[in-house]
C-alpha cells in the first residue's frame, strides 16, 4: 500500500501518513508513494544499480522471499467436492433411488443372500463418478499446461545484460526495459523515458494513452495522474523507457482491483451448447421411452408382485441412464484439451478450447508478410548511394559475408565511404542488439534494425566508426511518422549528430542535401527523381527499402524532437530481403485446396507485396495490390466488394486492417488474422481467430489473440486449421458412436419387451416379467463401451481428407439430418442382431434354435448381452467416418484398439467368471456361442459398409 498518500484517497494509503512524515532513510520503497520520491532514491532503497540492474542471484533470492509476481487466484475446488459433483446429476439420482428401492425389495423378501442388484448398481455409480472425476482432472491439467505456454514475459536488465524473463519472475528492484507493444509486467518507477506513452484504460478507464515523464511529482495525485509511474497490466503504445519495479503480485494497483473481483463463470461454446441441448433432448425422449416400456411391461406381462414392480422400475431407470450419454460434456472437454495440446506441440498454442471450433471453420486467413510468410531473418542485400550500388552477401543474423561491387570486393573510395556511412548511421539509429550465445547469433529488438548491425559487421571499419559515438536521445519510430532518429555525441570533439532512418519517401521529404563521397551537395530535383527511381527499382525486386540520413546538431538540440528532423543529409537506401520460408508455398496451396483464401495485409511497398504474393501463389502474376490510400477512397459497400477479389493489401495502417477484417466478416467469411505489433491488437480482437506471433509478437498482441504461433510460421496456421478440422471431426465421431450405441440399447429393450412372445422369451421363463437384458447388464454395457472408446476416438488421426472440403460454417449443426439417420439406422441394426441372437438360442421363436433344449434363458440372454457389447465395439470402426470405409487406415489408432481389447477382456470376464456371473446374471458360453455372438455383431459393420458404399456411388460422400 502507498503509505504516504492522504487518507481521503481510499485504497491509496493508510490514514495519517503524509509525505512529509516519511523518513526516506528508514522506509522501504515499497511502502511509500514512489511517484513522490526521486527515482535515484527509489533505486538506492531497493539496492539496485540502474546501469546494470539486479544480479541473477539477487533476483532469485528476492523471488524466493516475496513469491511470484502473480495475482492471487481463486482457491482451487477441493478434490472431495469435485467427486461429490459427479453425483449431482438427475440420472444419478434415479440410480441412487433405484439402489434404495432394490434394497427395500430385498428386505421385504426376507433379506436372503446379498442384494446383488443394489450392490452392482451402487458399484457402477461409484465407478462412473471416478471416471468422470479423472476425465475432468485431465481436462483441467491440459488447460493449466496451456496457461503456462501463454504466460507473459518482460525484458529486464540483469547483470548489465538485457534478458527476457516470465513476468511472474519479476521482483522489486528489477529494471524494466520498455518498448512499443510491451505489456508492463509490474508496478514500477520510471528512471528514463523517451516519447513514452502508456495505454492505461484497463486500470484507470482513460481512453487516451498517457504521456509519461520520469520527473518526481511535487504532491500526491490520483492513479491516472502519476505520470512517472507505470503499472502492471497496462501497455506501451509508443516510445521507450526504463523503470525500477516497486510492486509485484497483489502489491500492485491491479492487485488491489483483483481483491474486489468475484470469479466469473465461463460461457459455454456453441458446440458445448449444442451437446448440452442434445443431452437434455435425449433425456426427455429416453425417459419418455422408459416410461412407455415400463407401462408396456405392466400391461403386457401382468405385473402384480412388489418384486416385479421393483424389477420394472429398475429396468426403466437403467434404460434411461444407459441411453443418455451423460458423460458428453466431460468427454468433450478432454478431447478438446488433448487436441489443443497436440496443436501446441506443433507450435500453435490455442489459448481457449472454444477457439478450436472457429479455427476449423476459418474461410479466410489474413496475414502479414514479414516473419509469417518469410523467415523473419531480415538481411540487407543491397545498398544504393549517390555513387552507385553494392551487394551484401550472407543471409540471416550471422555476420558472415562481404560487401561487393560489380561482383568483386568493394574498393572504390567514394562508394565505400557512402556505404560505411549508410550502414553505420542506420545501425546507430536503432535499438537492436546482436550477440553470440553458444555458437548461435541472436538479436534483441527489431529484426530490421538488427539487419543494419549484421551488414555493418561485414564491412571492415564500420563498427569501429560506430564506437566513436555516445547516444544521448531518441525520437522513436511510430506507424504514423514512419521514421526514427537518434542523437549522438562524438567522443573526440564533442560534436553532436542526428542519425535518421525510415521510409525513403518520408525521409527524402525531410532532406535538402546529398552525400556524394566525402562531399555534401544540394539535393536538387533531378537527384531526387533519380533516387526515387532507384527506390522503386529495389521495391520492384521485392526488397524492403529503408532510407538513411543524418545531420549535425548544436548543443541546444537535446531533447530531440521532430523539429530537429529537418534539413537532413541523404546518405542512401538499403534493400532488405526477408526470404520466404521454404514451406510456405506448399502451405498456401494446401489452404487453397481447403477452399481457404489467403490475404496478405502488409505495411510494405505495394510492388514488394505483389511480387512476394505472386511468388508464393497467394495471387496471380501481374495482380495489383490495394494500398491504404485506395481503401480510404472506398465506402463500406465498396470495400466489401473490393475484398471479395483482392488478395494483397499494402501500405496499410492498423485502422485499415480493422476495416478489411470487418468487411470480410460482413461478407460472411470466418476470418483468422495474424499480427505482431500493438497496433494489430484491434484487428486481432475483431477477427474470429486472432493469431499472434510468438517470437516477434508484443505482449499486448498475444493477450488480444486467441492463438499464438510459437514459430511465427504461416505453415503452422494452415496446420492448425487442419488440426482444428480433425478435432471437430473427432468430436462428431464420438457423438456418432455414443448416440447410435445408446440408441441400440434403447431399441433392444423396447422391441424385446414388445416382441417377448414372438422371440420365445415368454415361453422360456416362469418369471412374470421377462426382459431381453437385465438391469445390471444394461448398466455394464454403458460403463464398458462408452468412455474408453469415445475418448480413444477423440485422438483418432485424420481419416477423411479434411482439407479436401470447404470450411465448416459456424452455423452448421454438429449433428445434421444425415447423421441422425445414420444414428437411428445403426441403433436399429444393433437391436435386431441382439434380439436375433437371443432368438437363435431359444426354442419357440422366429428363428430355429441352434441347439434346442440345451440352452436356457440365461444362456440366450448372455449371448444377446455379449452380441450387443460386441456390436458397439464394431460400431467404433463405423463411427470413424460417415462415408469412408472402416478398413481405411484401420490400425492407425492404437488407443482405440486398446480400448476395444480392454472391453473384450472385460466382457469375457463378466461371462466366464463365477463371481461376476452371479452379479450380472450371466452364464458361461461355449465356442459356438462366442462365434455366433461375434458373427451377429459384425453385421453392424457390414451393413454400415454397404450404406457407405451406396453413398460414395451416389456422390454424397
WOUR-V833799 format. One record per residue. N is the residue number from 1. RES is the residue in three letters. OMEGA is omega in whole degrees, 0 to 359 (none if undefined). Layout:
BEGIN
N;RES;OMEGA / N;RES;OMEGA
END
This chain:
BEGIN
1;UNK;182 / 2;UNK;189 / 3;UNK;186 / 4;UNK;183 / 5;UNK;182 / 6;UNK;186 / 7;UNK;183 / 8;UNK;176 / 9;UNK;185 / 10;UNK;176 / 11;UNK;183 / 12;UNK;181 / 13;UNK;179 / 14;UNK;184 / 15;UNK;172 / 16;UNK;181 / 17;UNK;179 / 18;UNK;178 / 19;UNK;183 / 20;UNK;183 / 21;UNK;184 / 22;UNK;175 / 23;UNK;185 / 24;UNK;183 / 25;UNK;185 / 26;UNK;186 / 27;UNK;179 / 28;UNK;184 / 29;UNK;182 / 30;UNK;183 / 31;UNK;181 / 32;UNK;174 / 33;UNK;187 / 34;UNK;180 / 35;UNK;182 / 36;UNK;183 / 37;UNK;179 / 38;UNK;183 / 39;UNK;178 / 40;UNK;179 / 41;UNK;177 / 42;UNK;180 / 43;UNK;180 / 44;UNK;181 / 45;UNK;179 / 46;UNK;174 / 47;UNK;179 / 48;UNK;175 / 49;UNK;185 / 50;UNK;178 / 51;UNK;181 / 52;UNK;183 / 53;UNK;178 / 54;UNK;170 / 55;UNK;180 / 56;UNK;180 / 57;UNK;181 / 58;UNK;177 / 59;UNK;179 / 60;UNK;179 / 61;UNK;181 / 62;UNK;178 / 63;UNK;178 / 64;UNK;182 / 65;UNK;187 / 66;UNK;183 / 67;UNK;184 / 68;UNK;178 / 69;UNK;183 / 70;UNK;177 / 71;UNK;179 / 72;UNK;182 / 73;UNK;176 / 74;UNK;181 / 75;UNK;183 / 76;UNK;179 / 77;UNK;180 / 78;UNK;181 / 79;UNK;183 / 80;UNK;178 / 81;UNK;177 / 82;UNK;179 / 83;UNK;178 / 84;UNK;180 / 85;UNK;180 / 86;UNK;181 / 87;UNK;183 / 88;UNK;181 / 89;UNK;181 / 90;UNK;181 / 91;UNK;176 / 92;UNK;177 / 93;UNK;179 / 94;UNK;179 / 95;UNK;179 / 96;UNK;175 / 97;UNK;179 / 98;UNK;178 / 99;UNK;180 / 100;UNK;179 / 101;UNK;180 / 102;UNK;178 / 103;UNK;178 / 104;UNK;179 / 105;UNK;179 / 106;UNK;178 / 107;UNK;181 / 108;UNK;183 / 109;UNK;174 / 110;UNK;177 / 111;UNK;179 / 112;UNK;180 / 113;UNK;180 / 114;UNK;175 / 115;UNK;189 / 116;UNK;182 / 117;UNK;181 / 118;UNK;181 / 119;UNK;181 / 120;UNK;180 / 121;UNK;179 / 122;UNK;179 / 123;UNK;180 / 124;UNK;177 / 125;UNK;181 / 126;UNK;180 / 127;UNK;178 / 128;UNK;178 / 129;UNK;179 / 130;UNK;179 / 131;UNK;179 / 132;UNK;179 / 133;UNK;180 / 134;UNK;180 / 135;UNK;180 / 136;UNK;178 / 137;UNK;179 / 138;UNK;178 / 139;UNK;180 / 140;UNK;180 / 141;UNK;180 / 142;UNK;180 / 143;UNK;178 / 144;UNK;178 / 145;UNK;178 / 146;UNK;180 / 147;UNK;178 / 148;UNK;180 / 149;UNK;185 / 150;UNK;181 / 151;UNK;181 / 152;UNK;178 / 153;UNK;181 / 154;UNK;176 / 155;UNK;181 / 156;UNK;174 / 157;UNK;179 / 158;UNK;181 / 159;UNK;179 / 160;UNK;181 / 161;UNK;174 / 162;UNK;183 / 163;UNK;175 / 164;UNK;182 / 165;UNK;172 / 166;UNK;182 / 167;UNK;178 / 168;UNK;182 / 169;UNK;175 / 170;UNK;180 / 171;UNK;176 / 172;UNK;182 / 173;UNK;176 / 174;UNK;178 / 175;UNK;180 / 176;UNK;174 / 177;UNK;189 / 178;UNK;176 / 179;UNK;182 / 180;UNK;178 / 181;UNK;182 / 182;UNK;170 / 183;UNK;181 / 184;UNK;188 / 185;UNK;182 / 186;UNK;173 / 187;UNK;185 / 188;UNK;178 / 189;UNK;181 / 190;UNK;172 / 191;UNK;175 / 192;UNK;180 / 193;UNK;176 / 194;UNK;181 / 195;UNK;185 / 196;UNK;176 / 197;UNK;184 / 198;UNK;174 / 199;UNK;185 / 200;UNK;183 / 201;UNK;182 / 202;UNK;183 / 203;UNK;186 / 204;UNK;184 / 205;UNK;179 / 206;UNK;185 / 207;UNK;182 / 208;UNK;175 / 209;UNK;185 / 210;UNK;177 / 211;UNK;185 / 212;UNK;182 / 213;UNK;185 / 214;UNK;183 / 215;UNK;182 / 216;UNK;180 / 217;UNK;182 / 218;UNK;183 / 219;UNK;180 / 220;UNK;180 / 221;UNK;178 / 222;UNK;185 / 223;UNK;183 / 224;UNK;181 / 225;UNK;177 / 226;UNK;189 / 227;UNK;180 / 228;UNK;179 / 229;UNK;169 / 230;UNK;189 / 231;UNK;178 / 232;UNK;177 / 233;UNK;171 / 234;UNK;187 / 235;UNK;177 / 236;UNK;180 / 237;UNK;174 / 238;UNK;178 / 239;UNK;181 / 240;UNK;178 / 241;UNK;176 / 242;UNK;184 / 243;UNK;177 / 244;UNK;180 / 245;UNK;179 / 246;UNK;181 / 247;UNK;180 / 248;UNK;174 / 249;UNK;182 / 250;UNK;176 / 251;UNK;176 / 252;UNK;179 / 253;UNK;177 / 254;UNK;174 / 255;UNK;176 / 256;UNK;178 / 257;UNK;183 / 258;UNK;181 / 259;UNK;182 / 260;UNK;184 / 261;UNK;172 / 262;UNK;177 / 263;UNK;180 / 264;UNK;180 / 265;UNK;178 / 266;UNK;179 / 267;UNK;179 / 268;UNK;179 / 269;UNK;176 / 270;UNK;180 / 271;UNK;178 / 272;UNK;176 / 273;UNK;181 / 274;UNK;179 / 275;UNK;176 / 276;UNK;178 / 277;UNK;179 / 278;UNK;180 / 279;UNK;180 / 280;UNK;179 / 281;UNK;179 / 282;UNK;180 / 283;UNK;181 / 284;UNK;182 / 285;UNK;184 / 286;UNK;177 / 287;UNK;177 / 288;UNK;179 / 289;UNK;180 / 290;UNK;178 / 291;UNK;178 / 292;UNK;179 / 293;UNK;180 / 294;UNK;179 / 295;UNK;180 / 296;UNK;179 / 297;UNK;181 / 298;UNK;183 / 299;UNK;187 / 300;UNK;187 / 301;UNK;172 / 302;UNK;179 / 303;UNK;183 / 304;UNK;184 / 305;UNK;177 / 306;UNK;180 / 307;UNK;178 / 308;UNK;179 / 309;UNK;177 / 310;UNK;179 / 311;UNK;180 / 312;UNK;180 / 313;UNK;179 / 314;UNK;178 / 315;UNK;181 / 316;UNK;180 / 317;UNK;182 / 318;UNK;178 / 319;UNK;179 / 320;UNK;180 / 321;UNK;182 / 322;UNK;187 / 323;UNK;182 / 324;UNK;179 / 325;UNK;185 / 326;UNK;179 / 327;UNK;184 / 328;UNK;182 / 329;UNK;181 / 330;UNK;180 / 331;UNK;179 / 332;UNK;181 / 333;UNK;180 / 334;UNK;182 / 335;UNK;177 / 336;UNK;181 / 337;UNK;180 / 338;UNK;180 / 339;UNK;181 / 340;UNK;177 / 341;UNK;175 / 342;UNK;178 / 343;UNK;180 / 344;UNK;178 / 345;UNK;176 / 346;UNK;174 / 347;UNK;175 / 348;UNK;182 / 349;UNK;178 / 350;UNK;187 / 351;UNK;183 / 352;UNK;181 / 353;UNK;184 / 354;UNK;181 / 355;UNK;181 / 356;UNK;179 / 357;UNK;182 / 358;UNK;181 / 359;UNK;179 / 360;UNK;182 / 361;UNK;184 / 362;UNK;178 / 363;UNK;178 / 364;UNK;172 / 365;UNK;176 / 366;UNK;184 / 367;UNK;173 / 368;UNK;179 / 369;UNK;190 / 370;UNK;175 / 371;UNK;180 / 372;UNK;176 / 373;UNK;183 / 374;UNK;189 / 375;UNK;185 / 376;UNK;174 / 377;UNK;185 / 378;UNK;185 / 379;UNK;174 / 380;UNK;179 / 381;UNK;179 / 382;UNK;171 / 383;UNK;179 / 384;UNK;178 / 385;UNK;182 / 386;UNK;185 / 387;UNK;179 / 388;UNK;182 / 389;UNK;177 / 390;UNK;177 / 391;UNK;178 / 392;UNK;183 / 393;UNK;180 / 394;UNK;181 / 395;UNK;175 / 396;UNK;188 / 397;UNK;175 / 398;UNK;185 / 399;UNK;179 / 400;UNK;183 / 401;UNK;180 / 402;UNK;178 / 403;UNK;186 / 404;UNK;178 / 405;UNK;181 / 406;UNK;179 / 407;UNK;181 / 408;UNK;178 / 409;UNK;183 / 410;UNK;179 / 411;UNK;183 / 412;UNK;185 / 413;UNK;183 / 414;UNK;181 / 415;UNK;179 / 416;UNK;179 / 417;UNK;180 / 418;UNK;181 / 419;UNK;179 / 420;UNK;178 / 421;UNK;181 / 422;UNK;184 / 423;UNK;180 / 424;UNK;180 / 425;UNK;178 / 426;UNK;178 / 427;UNK;181 / 428;UNK;179 / 429;UNK;181 / 430;UNK;183 / 431;UNK;184 / 432;UNK;174 / 433;UNK;179 / 434;UNK;182 / 435;UNK;177 / 436;UNK;179 / 437;UNK;180 / 438;UNK;177 / 439;UNK;180 / 440;UNK;178 / 441;UNK;182 / 442;UNK;177 / 443;UNK;172 / 444;UNK;182 / 445;UNK;186 / 446;UNK;181 / 447;UNK;179 / 448;UNK;177 / 449;UNK;178 / 450;UNK;179 / 451;UNK;177 / 452;UNK;180 / 453;UNK;181 / 454;UNK;181 / 455;UNK;180 / 456;UNK;180 / 457;UNK;181 / 458;UNK;179 / 459;UNK;186 / 460;UNK;177 / 461;UNK;185 / 462;UNK;181 / 463;UNK;176 / 464;UNK;178 / 465;UNK;181 / 466;UNK;184 / 467;UNK;180 / 468;UNK;188 / 469;UNK;172 / 470;UNK;183 / 471;UNK;182 / 472;UNK;184 / 473;UNK;185 / 474;UNK;164 / 475;UNK;190 / 476;UNK;176 / 477;UNK;170 / 478;UNK;181 / 479;UNK;179 / 480;UNK;182 / 481;UNK;180 / 482;UNK;175 / 483;UNK;174 / 484;UNK;180 / 485;UNK;176 / 486;UNK;180 / 487;UNK;183 / 488;UNK;176 / 489;UNK;179 / 490;UNK;187 / 491;UNK;187 / 492;UNK;185 / 493;UNK;178 / 494;UNK;180 / 495;UNK;183 / 496;UNK;177 / 497;UNK;171 / 498;UNK;176 / 499;UNK;183 / 500;UNK;171 / 501;UNK;181 / 502;UNK;178 / 503;UNK;186 / 504;UNK;181 / 505;UNK;178 / 506;UNK;183 / 507;UNK;180 / 508;UNK;180 / 509;UNK;181 / 510;UNK;182 / 511;UNK;176 / 512;UNK;182 / 513;UNK;185 / 514;UNK;177 / 515;UNK;177 / 516;UNK;188 / 517;UNK;177 / 518;UNK;182 / 519;UNK;176 / 520;UNK;182 / 521;UNK;177 / 522;UNK;178 / 523;UNK;182 / 524;UNK;183 / 525;UNK;181 / 526;UNK;178 / 527;UNK;180 / 528;UNK;179 / 529;UNK;180 / 530;UNK;179 / 531;UNK;178 / 532;UNK;177 / 533;UNK;177 / 534;UNK;180 / 535;UNK;179 / 536;UNK;179 / 537;UNK;177 / 538;UNK;180 / 539;UNK;180 / 540;UNK;178 / 541;UNK;177 / 542;UNK;175 / 543;UNK;168 / 544;UNK;185 / 545;UNK;174 / 546;UNK;178 / 547;UNK;179 / 548;UNK;179 / 549;UNK;179 / 550;UNK;174 / 551;UNK;173 / 552;UNK;180 / 553;UNK;178 / 554;UNK;186 / 555;UNK;180 / 556;UNK;184 / 557;UNK;183 / 558;UNK;354 / 559;UNK;183 / 560;UNK;174 / 561;UNK;187 / 562;UNK;180 / 563;UNK;180 / 564;UNK;182 / 565;UNK;179 / 566;UNK;176 / 567;UNK;182 / 568;UNK;176 / 569;UNK;183 / 570;UNK;182 / 571;UNK;181 / 572;UNK;182 / 573;UNK;177 / 574;UNK;174 / 575;UNK;184 / 576;UNK;178 / 577;UNK;173 / 578;UNK;189 / 579;UNK;176 / 580;UNK;175 / 581;UNK;184 / 582;UNK;187 / 583;UNK;187 / 584;UNK;182 / 585;UNK;179 / 586;UNK;180 / 587;UNK;178 / 588;UNK;177 / 589;UNK;178 / 590;UNK;177 / 591;UNK;179 / 592;UNK;178 / 593;UNK;179 / 594;UNK;179 / 595;UNK;176 / 596;UNK;178 / 597;UNK;173 / 598;UNK;182 / 599;UNK;178 / 600;UNK;177 / 601;UNK;188 / 602;UNK;174 / 603;UNK;182 / 604;UNK;179 / 605;UNK;180 / 606;UNK;179 / 607;UNK;178 / 608;UNK;182 / 609;UNK;181 / 610;UNK;181 / 611;UNK;180 / 612;UNK;180 / 613;UNK;178 / 614;UNK;181 / 615;UNK;183 / 616;UNK;180 / 617;UNK;177 / 618;UNK;182 / 619;UNK;181 / 620;UNK;178 / 621;UNK;179 / 622;UNK;179 / 623;UNK;182 / 624;UNK;178 / 625;UNK;173 / 626;UNK;180 / 627;UNK;177 / 628;UNK;178 / 629;UNK;178 / 630;UNK;181 / 631;UNK;180 / 632;UNK;180 / 633;UNK;183 / 634;UNK;171 / 635;UNK;186 / 636;UNK;179 / 637;UNK;178 / 638;UNK;179 / 639;UNK;178 / 640;UNK;178 / 641;UNK;182 / 642;UNK;184 / 643;UNK;178 / 644;UNK;186 / 645;UNK;181 / 646;UNK;181 / 647;UNK;181 / 648;UNK;176 / 649;UNK;186 / 650;UNK;181 / 651;UNK;181 / 652;UNK;176 / 653;UNK;180 / 654;UNK;180 / 655;UNK;176 / 656;UNK;179 / 657;UNK;180 / 658;UNK;179 / 659;UNK;180 / 660;UNK;179 / 661;UNK;180 / 662;UNK;180 / 663;UNK;178 / 664;UNK;179 / 665;UNK;177 / 666;UNK;177 / 667;UNK;178 / 668;UNK;180 / 669;UNK;170 / 670;UNK;194 / 671;UNK;167 / 672;UNK;186 / 673;UNK;178 / 674;UNK;178 / 675;UNK;178 / 676;UNK;183 / 677;UNK;180 / 678;UNK;180 / 679;UNK;176 / 680;UNK;187 / 681;UNK;179 / 682;UNK;180 / 683;UNK;179 / 684;UNK;181 / 685;UNK;180 / 686;UNK;182 / 687;UNK;178 / 688;UNK;175 / 689;UNK;175 / 690;UNK;184 / 691;UNK;181 / 692;UNK;177 / 693;UNK;183 / 694;UNK;182 / 695;UNK;184 / 696;UNK;184 / 697;UNK;176 / 698;UNK;181 / 699;UNK;179 / 700;UNK;179 / 701;UNK;180 / 702;UNK;179 / 703;UNK;181 / 704;UNK;187 / 705;UNK;175 / 706;UNK;179 / 707;UNK;179 / 708;UNK;175 / 709;UNK;182 / 710;UNK;184 / 711;UNK;179 / 712;UNK;189 / 713;UNK;180 / 714;UNK;181 / 715;UNK;178 / 716;UNK;177 / 717;UNK;181 / 718;UNK;177 / 719;UNK;179 / 720;UNK;176 / 721;UNK;177 / 722;UNK;181 / 723;UNK;177 / 724;UNK;178 / 725;UNK;179 / 726;UNK;179 / 727;UNK;178 / 728;UNK;176 / 729;UNK;181 / 730;UNK;176 / 731;UNK;178 / 732;UNK;179 / 733;UNK;184 / 734;UNK;173 / 735;UNK;179 / 736;UNK;182 / 737;UNK;184 / 738;UNK;185 / 739;UNK;180 / 740;UNK;179 / 741;UNK;179 / 742;UNK;176 / 743;UNK;177 / 744;UNK;179 / 745;UNK;181 / 746;UNK;183 / 747;UNK;177 / 748;UNK;181 / 749;UNK;183 / 750;UNK;181 / 751;UNK;179 / 752;UNK;177 / 753;UNK;181 / 754;UNK;185 / 755;UNK;184 / 756;UNK;180 / 757;UNK;181 / 758;UNK;183 / 759;UNK;181 / 760;UNK;180 / 761;UNK;184 / 762;UNK;182 / 763;UNK;183 / 764;UNK;186 / 765;UNK;174 / 766;UNK;180 / 767;UNK;178 / 768;UNK;181 / 769;UNK;180 / 770;UNK;183 / 771;UNK;178 / 772;UNK;178 / 773;UNK;178 / 774;UNK;180 / 775;UNK;182 / 776;UNK;178 / 777;UNK;178 / 778;UNK;179 / 779;UNK;177 / 780;UNK;179 / 781;UNK;180 / 782;UNK;182 / 783;UNK;188 / 784;UNK;190 / 785;UNK;184 / 786;UNK;193 / 787;UNK;185 / 788;UNK;180 / 789;UNK;181 / 790;UNK;178 / 791;UNK;179 / 792;UNK;177 / 793;UNK;178 / 794;UNK;177 / 795;UNK;181 / 796;UNK;175 / 797;UNK;181 / 798;UNK;179 / 799;UNK;173 / 800;UNK;177 / 801;UNK;187 / 802;UNK;180 / 803;UNK;179 / 804;UNK;180 / 805;UNK;180 / 806;UNK;179 / 807;UNK;174 / 808;UNK;177 / 809;UNK;185 / 810;UNK;180 / 811;UNK;180 / 812;UNK;178 / 813;UNK;177 / 814;UNK;177 / 815;UNK;182 / 816;UNK;185 / 817;UNK;182 / 818;UNK;179 / 819;UNK;178 / 820;UNK;178 / 821;UNK;178 / 822;UNK;179 / 823;UNK;182 / 824;UNK;182 / 825;UNK;179 / 826;UNK;177 / 827;UNK;179 / 828;UNK;178 / 829;UNK;178 / 830;UNK;181 / 831;UNK;182 / 832;UNK;181 / 833;UNK;178 / 834;UNK;181 / 835;UNK;178 / 836;UNK;178 / 837;UNK;177 / 838;UNK;181 / 839;UNK;182 / 840;UNK;183 / 841;UNK;177 / 842;UNK;174 / 843;UNK;175 / 844;UNK;179 / 845;UNK;179 / 846;UNK;183 / 847;UNK;178 / 848;UNK;182 / 849;UNK;180 / 850;UNK;180 / 851;UNK;186 / 852;UNK;174 / 853;UNK;183 / 854;UNK;182 / 855;UNK;175 / 856;UNK;182 / 857;UNK;182 / 858;UNK;179 / 859;UNK;181 / 860;UNK;179 / 861;UNK;177 / 862;UNK;179 / 863;UNK;178 / 864;UNK;177 / 865;UNK;180 / 866;UNK;179 / 867;UNK;180 / 868;UNK;177 / 869;UNK;181 / 870;UNK;178 / 871;UNK;178 / 872;UNK;178 / 873;UNK;173 / 874;UNK;181 / 875;UNK;176 / 876;UNK;179 / 877;UNK;177 / 878;UNK;191 / 879;UNK;183 / 880;UNK;175 / 881;UNK;179 / 882;UNK;184 / 883;UNK;181 / 884;UNK;181 / 885;UNK;178 / 886;UNK;182 / 887;UNK;176 / 888;UNK;182 / 889;UNK;190 / 890;UNK;189 / 891;UNK;184 / 892;UNK;183 / 893;UNK;182 / 894;UNK;179 / 895;UNK;179 / 896;UNK;179 / 897;UNK;175 / 898;UNK;178 / 899;UNK;179 / 900;UNK;180 / 901;UNK;179 / 902;UNK;179 / 903;UNK;179 / 904;UNK;180 / 905;UNK;178 / 906;UNK;180 / 907;UNK;176 / 908;UNK;180 / 909;UNK;183 / 910;UNK;179 / 911;UNK;190 / 912;UNK;183 / 913;UNK;183 / 914;UNK;182 / 915;UNK;178 / 916;UNK;177 / 917;UNK;181 / 918;UNK;182 / 919;UNK;188 / 920;UNK;175 / 921;UNK;181 / 922;UNK;178 / 923;UNK;180 / 924;UNK;179 / 925;UNK;177 / 926;UNK;182 / 927;UNK;180 / 928;UNK;179 / 929;UNK;181 / 930;UNK;180 / 931;UNK;179 / 932;UNK;180 / 933;UNK;180 / 934;UNK;181 / 935;UNK;180 / 936;UNK;180 / 937;UNK;182 / 938;UNK;179 / 939;UNK;176 / 940;UNK;179 / 941;UNK;185 / 942;UNK;178 / 943;UNK;180 / 944;UNK;176 / 945;UNK;178 / 946;UNK;179 / 947;UNK;179 / 948;UNK;179 / 949;UNK;178 / 950;UNK;178 / 951;UNK;180 / 952;UNK;180 / 953;UNK;179 / 954;UNK;179 / 955;UNK;181 / 956;UNK;181 / 957;UNK;none
END
